[in-house]
């Protein structure tokens, strides 16, 4: 899994967030029909790149790295390279200079390091670009000692990054360094192409100055965790971070500010008042070594259920006192009340000169395993008693464990419905020979209806799709197991070409759910029940629902009334059932 946080640039600058890169432009398109899934369209890929860089408004000569999709196939990689060459040639011509002598652009793919991550492939390429910008380094792509002979890089600005190298910034005509710029390509197996242009973030020269801590104006470094063990790990992580990184004195205020406003305050708390990095290291080490609490070190526990603390926190006089301590820089008072659980608005300490946030170690989550332990059969083939093999799951390799079965059951709650305004469009009623009589009774409740039999859905090229308000599918109301699979393609065409104003799809079964169903489960329609439960999650312009009717109803007229009521129900439930005349929803 890969994740990045997107934020408007002006908001990130205002909040003093660490900014790893700036998105200058994006583009996406589709390659259209192809001979095979592994035969991409180079023309579509070239058009994608041209669109992305024109949208970004950057000179292509300032782009010095491309994170390629990199299929790793004999055909796919040369096609991608040809698309890049064609796109940059046209972009050069647009800039009025088709020469390539003064431009070199590295190519690489993170897939050579970690493989193809499917849905996470694109985001992993973006993360790689951002890390390269942070360290101003182009990292080598693995397994590139022998290149695909069909890669034609001659007479192009591109080269494969086969060795780790410094990522040098391009200079303008006045000799000023420009931000490093790169592109990331990601192509879906179905033909979708996407490209994003990312630029290195250069902090503004007129940023508000940060106050540097001193013994006279120290910083309050706060750490908290769910328990004492995790708090100790927090301290260890921060101490290791400081010792392993090149941390200077100006970073102290950034560390303090990040821990104050960028972390949740938990139960176990530690506050340290320090005026230098060396003093912070000393106090962190004292805590780990169990030495007596030093001066300006505060330890406490916040009890969220403490009524006295709640009353104090809500008291206006206490709020005024805290504001006064902030103004007077009474750091000891602030640290003391914070470790006891009171909330402090740390931003008031800094005004308009808040430090920039810094990347610090994250929370040390508990190292607990939730994988199912591996077992070996024992006791002469008795599957109920098994020895544990997982060392973490058992203190003894010979400990006997009993296998228990855990079954999850659906829960149903009463849920009366409210009718919505009826439409004047046609309601399609899908039926087959076993449910024809029921279809006739259902049709009585829809002034505009069309009963569609199984054989009719096999020939539907000239249907007026927008004339349908929705569908009542009765294929699951029989008992013969007839599934009417041919209607699936018909439904696909209705969803694609029908109206987009709340198309209603209702799939009905009879006695499929076990809830208040003393008889045998009727599995007819089971294969399509899941379809109707999920369609509204896939398509925002429609509503879909699976309704399971009471198998004990013998009067088609009663059942038809329930089906019509459900069709017109103004609700978002994806799964309902009717039992003894009452409506229930699944939860």
Backbone torsions as a table, in degrees:
resi	resn	phi	psi	omega
1	UNK	NA	134.1	175.2
2	UNK	-121.7	148.4	-177.6
3	UNK	-149.6	137.8	171.4
4	UNK	-129.6	159.1	178.0
5	UNK	-107.7	123.4	179.0
6	UNK	-100.2	139.1	-178.9
7	UNK	-154.9	145.7	176.0
8	UNK	-58.8	140.4	-174.8
9	UNK	-57.9	-44.9	-177.3
10	UNK	-64.3	-34.0	178.6
11	UNK	-71.7	-39.5	178.6
12	UNK	-65.6	-38.9	177.5
13	UNK	-67.2	-40.7	179.0
14	UNK	-62.4	-40.1	-177.3
15	UNK	-86.2	2.4	177.1
16	UNK	59.1	37.6	178.7
17	UNK	-77.3	152.9	169.2
18	UNK	-66.0	126.1	-178.1
19	UNK	-113.5	118.8	-175.3
20	UNK	-93.1	-25.2	-179.8
21	UNK	-172.8	165.4	-179.1
22	UNK	-122.2	128.1	177.4
23	UNK	-78.5	116.9	-179.3
24	UNK	-93.1	-28.7	-179.1
25	UNK	-172.0	153.3	177.1
26	UNK	-138.5	157.2	176.1
27	UNK	-155.9	151.9	175.3
28	UNK	-148.0	149.8	174.4
29	UNK	-155.8	-172.9	-179.6
30	UNK	-129.5	139.5	-177.1
31	UNK	-75.7	-7.0	-179.5
32	UNK	75.1	-166.1	-176.7
33	UNK	-69.4	139.3	179.8
34	UNK	-135.0	163.8	179.9
35	UNK	-65.2	-43.5	178.8
36	UNK	-141.9	168.9	179.0
37	UNK	-65.9	-25.1	-178.4
38	UNK	-97.9	17.6	177.7
39	UNK	-116.9	82.4	-178.3
40	UNK	-70.3	169.6	-176.3
41	UNK	-102.2	107.4	-177.6
42	UNK	-65.5	-32.0	179.7
43	UNK	-65.6	-43.5	178.7
44	UNK	-64.6	-38.4	179.3
45	UNK	-66.6	-38.7	177.6
46	UNK	-64.8	-43.7	178.7
47	UNK	-62.3	-35.8	177.4
48	UNK	-61.0	-47.9	-178.0
49	UNK	-65.1	-42.9	179.2
50	UNK	-60.0	-43.7	179.3
51	UNK	-63.0	-42.8	-177.4
52	UNK	-64.3	-44.7	-174.5
53	UNK	-77.9	-30.8	173.9
54	UNK	-68.3	-38.7	177.7
55	UNK	-66.2	-36.3	179.5
56	UNK	-71.5	-26.0	179.6
57	UNK	69.9	34.7	179.6
58	UNK	-117.3	149.2	176.3
59	UNK	-70.7	127.4	-177.5
60	UNK	-59.4	-23.0	-179.8
61	UNK	-71.7	-13.6	178.1
62	UNK	-91.1	-1.7	178.0
63	UNK	-92.6	116.5	-172.5
64	UNK	-117.3	9.3	174.0
65	UNK	-156.9	139.0	174.5
66	UNK	-125.1	121.9	171.8
67	UNK	-86.4	102.0	-174.1
68	UNK	-75.8	156.1	174.8
69	UNK	-62.3	-45.6	172.2
70	UNK	64.4	71.5	180.0
71	UNK	-65.2	-25.7	-177.9
72	UNK	77.4	11.5	179.3
73	UNK	-101.8	158.4	-176.9
74	UNK	-62.2	-32.6	-177.7
75	UNK	-95.6	-40.2	-173.3
76	UNK	-64.3	-44.3	-178.5
77	UNK	-64.4	-45.9	176.7
78	UNK	-61.1	-36.0	177.6
79	UNK	-64.3	-41.2	178.7
80	UNK	-64.3	-42.2	178.9
81	UNK	-63.0	-42.9	178.9
82	UNK	-63.1	-36.7	175.8
83	UNK	-64.1	-41.8	177.2
84	UNK	-62.2	-45.8	-179.2
85	UNK	-61.9	-44.9	-179.0
86	UNK	-64.6	-40.4	-178.9
87	UNK	-66.7	-47.2	-177.5
88	UNK	-69.6	-30.4	175.8
89	UNK	-62.9	-44.3	178.8
90	UNK	-67.7	-37.6	178.3
91	UNK	-66.0	-39.4	175.4
92	UNK	-59.1	-47.7	-178.7
93	UNK	-60.2	-37.2	178.5
94	UNK	-64.1	-34.2	178.8
95	UNK	-79.5	-6.5	177.0
96	UNK	87.3	12.3	179.8
97	UNK	-146.1	110.1	-176.6
98	UNK	-92.6	0.9	179.7
99	UNK	-70.9	149.3	-178.4
100	UNK	-119.9	3.2	-172.4
101	UNK	-61.6	-32.2	-173.7
102	UNK	-99.5	17.5	-177.9
103	UNK	-133.0	126.3	173.9
104	UNK	-128.6	132.1	-176.0
105	UNK	-131.2	118.9	-179.2
106	UNK	-74.3	150.6	176.3
107	UNK	-123.7	140.0	176.6
108	UNK	-159.4	172.7	177.2
109	UNK	-151.7	128.2	-179.5
110	UNK	-68.5	-14.8	178.4
111	UNK	-62.1	-27.0	178.2
112	UNK	-68.4	-18.2	-179.7
113	UNK	-97.3	-40.1	-171.3
114	UNK	-125.3	2.1	-179.8
115	UNK	83.1	-174.7	-178.6
116	UNK	-89.2	118.3	-176.1
117	UNK	-94.8	16.1	176.9
118	UNK	56.2	-115.4	-175.1
119	UNK	-65.3	-21.8	-179.3
120	UNK	-96.1	6.8	-176.4
121	UNK	-63.0	-45.3	-178.1
122	UNK	-66.3	-44.8	-177.2
123	UNK	-67.4	-31.9	177.9
124	UNK	-66.6	-35.4	176.0
125	UNK	-65.3	-39.0	178.0
126	UNK	-64.6	-44.4	179.9
127	UNK	-61.6	-39.1	177.8
128	UNK	-62.1	-44.1	178.2
129	UNK	-59.5	-46.2	-177.3
130	UNK	-64.1	-38.5	177.9
131	UNK	-68.6	-36.4	177.1
132	UNK	-65.7	-39.2	177.6
133	UNK	-66.2	-40.2	179.9
134	UNK	-60.9	-42.0	-176.6
135	UNK	-98.1	0.5	178.4
136	UNK	52.6	44.8	-175.5
137	UNK	-139.6	138.6	171.2
138	UNK	-99.1	119.5	-177.7
139	UNK	-90.0	150.2	-177.2
140	UNK	-71.8	148.7	169.9
141	UNK	-90.5	132.0	-176.3
142	UNK	-73.6	159.7	174.0
143	UNK	60.0	36.8	179.4
144	UNK	-111.8	15.0	179.5
145	UNK	-62.4	-39.4	176.1
146	UNK	-112.5	116.8	-175.4
147	UNK	-91.7	155.0	174.3
148	UNK	-57.8	122.4	-177.2
149	UNK	-63.9	-15.1	-179.2
150	UNK	-89.7	-0.3	175.7
151	UNK	-78.8	112.0	-179.0
152	UNK	-103.0	92.6	-177.8
153	UNK	-97.0	-8.6	-180.0
154	UNK	-63.5	146.9	-178.4
155	UNK	58.5	36.8	174.6
156	UNK	-141.9	161.7	179.0
157	UNK	-79.5	-3.0	-169.7
158	UNK	-91.2	147.1	173.4
159	UNK	-147.6	152.2	178.7
160	UNK	-82.3	129.3	177.9
161	UNK	-77.6	97.6	-176.6
162	UNK	-98.9	-8.4	176.6
163	UNK	-140.8	144.2	177.1
164	UNK	-63.3	134.0	-175.8
165	UNK	-147.1	160.0	174.9
166	UNK	-65.2	140.3	177.3
167	UNK	-93.8	97.2	-176.7
168	UNK	-79.5	141.0	-179.9
169	UNK	-81.4	144.4	175.8
170	UNK	-77.2	144.5	178.4
171	UNK	-108.4	146.4	176.2
172	UNK	-82.7	-175.3	-176.2
173	UNK	-64.2	-23.6	179.3
174	UNK	-89.8	3.2	178.9
175	UNK	83.4	9.9	179.1
176	UNK	-87.9	139.7	-179.8
177	UNK	-72.3	133.7	176.2
178	UNK	-96.0	157.7	176.9
179	UNK	-61.1	143.5	174.6
180	UNK	-65.9	137.3	-177.5
181	UNK	-129.4	145.1	-177.3
182	UNK	-149.8	162.4	175.9
183	UNK	-125.2	150.5	177.8
184	UNK	-125.9	126.2	177.0
185	UNK	-107.4	142.0	174.6
186	UNK	-145.2	125.8	-175.5
187	UNK	-120.3	127.5	178.3
188	UNK	-81.0	152.2	-176.7
189	UNK	-66.5	-20.9	178.5
190	UNK	-85.3	1.0	177.2
191	UNK	110.5	-3.1	179.2
192	UNK	-78.1	133.2	178.5
193	UNK	-117.2	140.5	177.7
194	UNK	-141.3	145.7	178.3
195	UNK	-144.1	141.0	179.3
196	UNK	-130.9	137.0	179.3
197	UNK	-104.7	122.6	-176.3
198	UNK	-120.0	139.8	-178.6
199	UNK	-121.7	141.2	175.8
200	UNK	-60.7	138.9	178.4
201	UNK	-86.2	127.0	176.4
202	UNK	-110.6	114.8	-179.2
203	UNK	-58.7	146.2	179.0
204	UNK	-70.1	146.2	-178.8
205	UNK	-73.1	-23.7	-176.7
206	UNK	-96.6	25.3	178.5
207	UNK	-64.2	148.0	177.8
208	UNK	-58.2	139.0	-179.1
209	UNK	-70.5	145.6	179.3
210	UNK	-96.6	145.3	178.1
211	UNK	-83.9	127.3	179.4
212	UNK	-91.0	129.0	-178.3
213	UNK	-64.8	149.0	174.7
214	UNK	-141.5	167.1	176.1
215	UNK	-54.5	-30.6	178.1
216	UNK	-80.7	-31.9	178.5
217	UNK	-125.3	75.2	-173.8
218	UNK	-78.8	179.5	175.4
219	UNK	-113.3	154.5	176.1
220	UNK	-106.3	111.1	179.1
221	UNK	-96.1	119.4	-175.5
222	UNK	-116.4	138.6	177.2
223	UNK	-134.5	143.2	178.3
224	UNK	-149.0	159.0	-179.7
225	UNK	-157.7	172.3	-178.6
226	UNK	-72.3	-29.8	-178.8
227	UNK	-148.6	173.0	-176.0
228	UNK	-64.5	-37.9	-179.7
229	UNK	-61.8	-45.0	-179.6
230	UNK	-69.5	-33.5	177.3
231	UNK	-64.5	-42.0	177.9
232	UNK	-61.6	-40.7	178.1
233	UNK	-65.1	-35.3	175.6
234	UNK	-58.8	-46.7	-179.2
235	UNK	-63.2	-44.3	179.3
236	UNK	-59.9	-43.8	-179.5
237	UNK	-62.5	-45.4	-179.2
238	UNK	-65.2	-41.0	-180.0
239	UNK	-63.8	-43.5	178.5
240	UNK	-64.9	-39.4	178.8
241	UNK	-59.2	-45.9	-178.0
242	UNK	-66.4	-40.7	-176.7
243	UNK	-72.5	-31.1	-175.9
244	UNK	-90.2	-21.2	-178.9
245	UNK	-101.2	160.4	175.8
246	UNK	-84.1	82.2	-177.7
247	UNK	-96.0	124.6	177.0
248	UNK	-108.2	-179.3	-172.4
249	UNK	-64.5	-31.8	-179.1
250	UNK	-69.1	-19.4	179.1
251	UNK	-77.2	-14.0	-178.5
252	UNK	-62.0	-46.4	179.6
253	UNK	-65.2	-33.5	178.4
254	UNK	-68.2	-40.6	176.7
255	UNK	-61.9	-47.5	-178.7
256	UNK	-61.7	-46.4	-177.5
257	UNK	-64.4	-41.7	179.8
258	UNK	-62.3	-43.5	-179.9
259	UNK	-69.4	-29.3	-179.8
260	UNK	-74.4	-47.4	-172.0
261	UNK	-107.8	-11.3	-176.4
262	UNK	-106.8	9.3	179.3
263	UNK	-135.1	146.9	174.3
264	UNK	-72.9	143.3	177.2
265	UNK	-87.7	121.0	-177.2
266	UNK	-109.1	-170.4	-169.7
267	UNK	-69.2	-55.4	-177.6
268	UNK	-81.4	125.2	-171.1
269	UNK	-131.3	148.0	176.9
270	UNK	-139.4	129.9	177.5
271	UNK	-126.8	132.8	-178.9
272	UNK	-126.0	129.1	177.0
273	UNK	-101.9	113.9	-174.2
274	UNK	-137.2	151.9	-179.9
275	UNK	-112.9	3.1	179.9
276	UNK	-157.6	161.9	178.4
277	UNK	-64.8	-40.5	-179.2
278	UNK	-62.2	-36.9	178.6
279	UNK	-69.1	-36.2	177.8
280	UNK	-64.9	-43.8	178.4
281	UNK	-60.6	-42.2	-179.3
282	UNK	-62.2	-44.3	-177.4
283	UNK	-71.7	-37.2	176.8
284	UNK	-63.4	-40.9	179.4
285	UNK	-67.6	-38.7	176.8
286	UNK	-58.8	-41.8	-179.4
287	UNK	-63.9	-42.6	-178.1
288	UNK	-69.1	-34.2	-178.6
289	UNK	-82.0	-4.1	177.9
290	UNK	74.2	20.4	178.6
291	UNK	-71.0	159.4	-178.5
292	UNK	-57.7	147.6	-176.7
293	UNK	-58.3	119.9	-177.2
294	UNK	-80.0	172.2	177.0
295	UNK	-62.6	140.7	180.0
296	UNK	64.1	27.1	171.5
297	UNK	-119.2	130.1	-173.4
298	UNK	-129.3	132.1	-178.7
299	UNK	-128.6	136.8	-179.6
300	UNK	-164.3	177.8	179.6
301	UNK	-133.6	127.7	179.9
302	UNK	-92.1	119.6	177.7
303	UNK	-97.3	111.3	-175.6
304	UNK	-67.0	-19.7	-178.7
305	UNK	-99.0	12.3	-178.8
306	UNK	-78.2	108.3	-177.4
307	UNK	-65.0	-36.8	179.6
308	UNK	-62.1	-43.1	178.6
309	UNK	-62.1	-39.9	179.2
310	UNK	-62.6	-42.6	179.7
311	UNK	-64.7	-41.9	-179.9
312	UNK	-65.1	-41.2	-178.6
313	UNK	-63.1	-34.0	-177.6
314	UNK	-85.0	-7.2	-176.6
315	UNK	-75.0	129.3	-178.3
316	UNK	-64.3	-37.1	-179.8
317	UNK	-64.3	-36.4	177.8
318	UNK	-66.3	-40.4	177.9
319	UNK	-61.4	-40.2	178.2
320	UNK	-67.1	-36.9	179.1
321	UNK	-65.0	-42.4	179.3
322	UNK	-63.0	-42.9	178.2
323	UNK	-62.0	-37.2	179.0
324	UNK	-66.9	-41.5	178.3
325	UNK	-63.9	-35.8	178.1
326	UNK	-64.0	-46.5	-179.3
327	UNK	-63.1	-41.3	-177.4
328	UNK	-85.5	1.7	178.7
329	UNK	58.1	42.2	176.0
330	UNK	-86.4	77.0	-173.3
331	UNK	-63.9	-34.8	-178.3
332	UNK	-62.9	-42.8	178.7
333	UNK	-62.6	-44.0	-178.9
334	UNK	-62.7	-45.2	179.9
335	UNK	-64.0	-39.8	-176.5
336	UNK	-65.4	-43.7	-178.4
337	UNK	-76.6	-27.9	179.7
338	UNK	-67.2	-44.3	-178.6
339	UNK	-66.5	-18.0	177.8
340	UNK	-88.8	-6.3	172.9
341	UNK	118.5	-4.6	-179.3
342	UNK	-76.1	146.6	179.0
343	UNK	-84.2	139.5	177.4
344	UNK	-129.4	131.4	174.5
345	UNK	-83.2	92.8	-173.5
346	UNK	-64.5	-24.9	-178.9
347	UNK	-60.3	-26.1	-179.7
348	UNK	-66.3	-19.1	178.0
349	UNK	-69.3	-23.1	-168.7
350	UNK	-112.6	-22.1	-177.2
351	UNK	61.5	-128.8	-180.0
352	UNK	-88.8	1.8	-177.5
353	UNK	-110.8	40.7	-179.9
354	UNK	-65.4	138.8	178.2
355	UNK	-67.5	162.3	173.7
356	UNK	-76.4	140.4	177.0
357	UNK	-68.7	154.3	-177.2
358	UNK	-127.0	151.1	178.1
359	UNK	-76.6	118.0	-178.5
360	UNK	-122.1	164.1	177.1
361	UNK	-56.8	142.7	-178.6
362	UNK	-85.9	-177.7	-174.4
363	UNK	-66.0	136.0	179.4
364	UNK	-82.5	85.2	-178.6
365	UNK	-62.4	152.6	-179.3
366	UNK	-61.8	136.4	-179.0
367	UNK	-85.9	69.1	-178.9
368	UNK	-106.5	137.3	179.6
369	UNK	-95.2	137.4	176.5
370	UNK	-124.4	16.1	175.1
371	UNK	-74.0	147.4	176.0
372	UNK	-70.2	124.1	-178.0
373	UNK	-62.0	152.7	176.5
374	UNK	-83.1	142.0	-178.5
375	UNK	-129.2	155.9	170.8
376	UNK	-116.8	142.4	177.6
377	UNK	-65.5	145.1	179.7
378	UNK	-146.7	-178.0	175.5
379	UNK	58.3	46.2	173.4
380	UNK	64.8	35.7	177.2
381	UNK	87.6	2.7	176.8
382	UNK	-72.3	112.6	-174.1
383	UNK	-75.7	-8.1	-176.8
384	UNK	-83.1	-25.3	-178.3
385	UNK	-117.0	120.8	-174.4
386	UNK	-135.0	142.8	175.5
387	UNK	-83.1	140.9	-179.7
388	UNK	-79.7	135.4	175.5
389	UNK	-102.3	-21.9	-175.7
390	UNK	-77.0	112.6	-176.2
391	UNK	-60.9	-35.1	-178.6
392	UNK	-73.8	-24.3	-178.0
393	UNK	-84.6	-14.5	-175.8
394	UNK	-148.5	140.7	176.5
395	UNK	-79.0	-13.9	-178.5
396	UNK	-132.1	129.1	-179.3
397	UNK	-70.0	-13.0	-178.2
398	UNK	-102.8	1.6	-178.3
399	UNK	-63.5	132.4	-179.8
400	UNK	-88.4	136.9	179.8
401	UNK	-124.3	147.4	179.0
402	UNK	-102.4	126.7	178.1
403	UNK	-80.3	127.3	177.2
404	UNK	-116.9	151.2	-179.5
405	UNK	-100.2	131.5	178.6
406	UNK	-121.0	117.2	179.6
407	UNK	-109.4	132.6	177.3
408	UNK	-95.2	131.5	-178.7
409	UNK	-118.6	146.7	176.7
410	UNK	-68.0	149.3	173.7
411	UNK	-111.8	140.2	-179.4
412	UNK	-125.3	138.0	178.1
413	UNK	-129.4	146.2	178.2
414	UNK	-58.2	141.6	-176.3
415	UNK	-152.9	83.0	177.2
416	UNK	-61.0	152.0	-178.0
417	UNK	-113.2	160.7	175.6
418	UNK	-118.0	134.6	-177.1
419	UNK	-76.6	145.6	176.0
420	UNK	-98.8	172.9	177.6
421	UNK	-65.7	132.9	-177.0
422	UNK	-79.5	145.0	-178.6
423	UNK	-92.2	159.8	177.6
424	UNK	-97.2	3.5	177.8
425	UNK	-79.7	174.8	-177.2
426	UNK	-82.9	136.4	173.3
427	UNK	-100.5	120.4	178.6
428	UNK	-83.9	131.5	179.1
429	UNK	-115.6	108.8	-178.6
430	UNK	-86.0	128.6	-175.7
431	UNK	-146.1	170.1	173.7
432	UNK	-140.5	174.4	-172.4
433	UNK	-49.7	-37.3	-175.8
434	UNK	-71.9	-24.4	-176.2
435	UNK	-113.3	16.4	-178.3
436	UNK	-62.4	-42.6	-178.9
437	UNK	-62.0	-42.4	177.5
438	UNK	-64.4	-39.3	179.4
439	UNK	-59.8	-40.1	178.8
440	UNK	-62.5	-41.5	179.8
441	UNK	-69.2	-38.2	177.3
442	UNK	-64.0	-39.9	-177.9
443	UNK	-60.2	-26.1	-179.5
444	UNK	-62.1	-21.2	-176.5
445	UNK	-93.1	-2.8	-179.0
446	UNK	-124.2	104.9	-179.5
447	UNK	-54.2	-39.2	176.5
448	UNK	-107.5	108.9	-177.8
449	UNK	-146.8	163.5	174.4
450	UNK	-146.8	116.2	177.5
451	UNK	-82.2	123.2	-175.4
452	UNK	-117.2	120.2	-178.6
453	UNK	-87.9	163.8	-174.5
454	UNK	-55.0	-42.8	-176.5
455	UNK	-70.7	-21.9	-178.2
456	UNK	-73.2	-31.2	-175.3
457	UNK	-73.9	-8.1	178.9
458	UNK	-79.8	-12.8	-179.1
459	UNK	-134.8	95.0	-172.0
460	UNK	-137.9	27.1	-174.3
461	UNK	-67.1	-27.0	-173.6
462	UNK	-111.5	27.5	-179.3
463	UNK	-76.0	148.9	174.7
464	UNK	-90.2	87.1	-171.5
465	UNK	-62.5	-37.4	-175.5
466	UNK	-72.5	-8.3	178.7
467	UNK	-80.9	-11.3	-177.1
468	UNK	-89.8	131.7	173.9
469	UNK	-79.8	-32.5	-179.5
470	UNK	174.0	-164.1	-173.1
471	UNK	-136.3	139.8	165.3
472	UNK	-115.1	113.5	-176.4
473	UNK	-99.5	111.1	-177.3
474	UNK	-99.8	9.2	-176.1
475	UNK	-59.9	-27.4	-178.0
476	UNK	-88.2	5.3	-177.5
477	UNK	-91.9	-1.2	177.3
478	UNK	-87.5	-170.5	179.1
479	UNK	-129.8	-0.3	-175.1
480	UNK	-86.4	-6.9	-178.2
481	UNK	84.6	10.0	-179.9
482	UNK	-70.7	120.6	-171.7
483	UNK	-98.6	-19.0	178.4
484	UNK	54.8	53.3	-175.2
485	UNK	-65.8	-23.1	-177.2
486	UNK	-64.5	-16.1	-177.8
487	UNK	-78.2	-12.3	-177.5
488	UNK	-61.9	-45.0	179.0
489	UNK	-65.1	-35.0	176.9
490	UNK	-63.1	-43.8	177.9
491	UNK	-62.3	-39.3	178.5
492	UNK	-60.1	-42.5	179.5
493	UNK	-67.4	-38.2	178.1
494	UNK	-63.3	-44.4	179.9
495	UNK	-62.7	-40.1	-177.0
496	UNK	-74.1	-42.0	-171.9
497	UNK	-106.7	-9.5	-178.7
498	UNK	-74.6	179.2	-178.8
499	UNK	-68.2	158.2	-174.8
500	UNK	-113.4	33.6	-175.3
501	UNK	-116.9	39.9	178.0
502	UNK	97.6	43.9	176.0
503	UNK	-53.6	132.8	-176.3
504	UNK	-110.0	127.0	178.3
505	UNK	-122.6	115.5	-177.7
506	UNK	-120.0	116.5	176.1
507	UNK	-101.9	126.4	-173.4
508	UNK	-113.6	132.3	170.6
509	UNK	-121.5	174.9	-174.7
510	UNK	-140.1	102.0	178.9
511	UNK	80.5	25.1	179.0
512	UNK	-78.6	-39.1	-177.5
513	UNK	-83.5	144.9	-177.3
514	UNK	-81.6	-11.4	-175.5
515	UNK	-63.4	123.6	-179.4
516	UNK	48.7	38.4	-178.1
517	UNK	-123.5	91.0	-175.4
518	UNK	-72.2	-17.5	-177.8
519	UNK	-85.2	-171.6	178.7
520	UNK	-72.7	144.6	178.7
521	UNK	-69.5	129.1	177.4
522	UNK	-94.0	106.3	-174.5
523	UNK	-81.8	-0.6	176.9
524	UNK	-61.7	127.8	-179.4
525	UNK	89.8	-3.5	-178.1
526	UNK	-61.4	-35.8	-177.2
527	UNK	-66.3	-27.4	-177.5
528	UNK	-102.2	-9.2	-179.4
529	UNK	-60.6	-44.3	179.6
530	UNK	-62.4	-33.5	178.8
531	UNK	-60.3	-47.5	-178.4
532	UNK	-70.6	-25.0	178.0
533	UNK	-71.7	-30.2	-172.0
534	UNK	-104.9	-13.3	-173.2
535	UNK	-58.3	-39.1	-178.3
536	UNK	-70.1	-17.9	174.5
537	UNK	-78.1	-26.2	-179.4
538	UNK	-87.3	-32.4	-175.2
539	UNK	-124.7	117.3	-176.0
540	UNK	-73.6	-15.8	-174.8
541	UNK	-91.6	4.7	-178.5
542	UNK	-135.1	166.7	171.9
543	UNK	-121.2	138.7	-179.7
544	UNK	-137.2	152.6	-175.9
545	UNK	-157.7	146.5	170.6
546	UNK	-105.2	124.7	177.6
547	UNK	-114.1	125.9	175.7
548	UNK	-106.6	116.1	-177.7
549	UNK	-84.3	160.7	179.4
550	UNK	-72.3	121.8	-176.5
551	UNK	-67.6	-18.3	-177.1
552	UNK	-80.0	-10.2	179.8
553	UNK	-72.5	124.4	179.8
554	UNK	-106.4	-15.4	-178.8
555	UNK	-91.0	112.0	179.7
556	UNK	-61.3	-27.3	179.1
557	UNK	-65.4	-41.7	177.4
558	UNK	-65.0	-44.9	-179.8
559	UNK	-64.1	-41.9	179.3
560	UNK	-60.2	-38.7	178.2
561	UNK	-64.2	-41.7	178.8
562	UNK	-64.2	-40.8	180.0
563	UNK	-63.7	-44.0	179.1
564	UNK	-64.0	-42.1	178.2
565	UNK	-60.7	-40.2	-179.0
566	UNK	-68.8	-37.4	179.1
567	UNK	-60.4	-38.8	-177.3
568	UNK	-93.4	5.7	-179.8
569	UNK	-67.0	132.0	179.0
570	UNK	-91.5	80.5	-178.0
571	UNK	-152.1	166.0	-177.2
572	UNK	-109.1	5.5	-179.0
573	UNK	-59.9	139.8	178.1
574	UNK	-94.3	-12.4	-173.9
575	UNK	-150.6	118.0	178.9
576	UNK	-134.5	160.9	172.4
577	UNK	-141.9	155.3	178.7
578	UNK	-114.8	127.3	177.7
579	UNK	-137.6	128.3	179.6
580	UNK	52.6	37.6	177.7
581	UNK	81.4	-1.2	-179.2
582	UNK	-105.3	149.8	179.9
583	UNK	-98.7	132.8	179.2
584	UNK	-127.0	148.0	173.7
585	UNK	-115.2	151.0	179.7
586	UNK	-82.9	137.6	179.2
587	UNK	-139.1	NA	NA
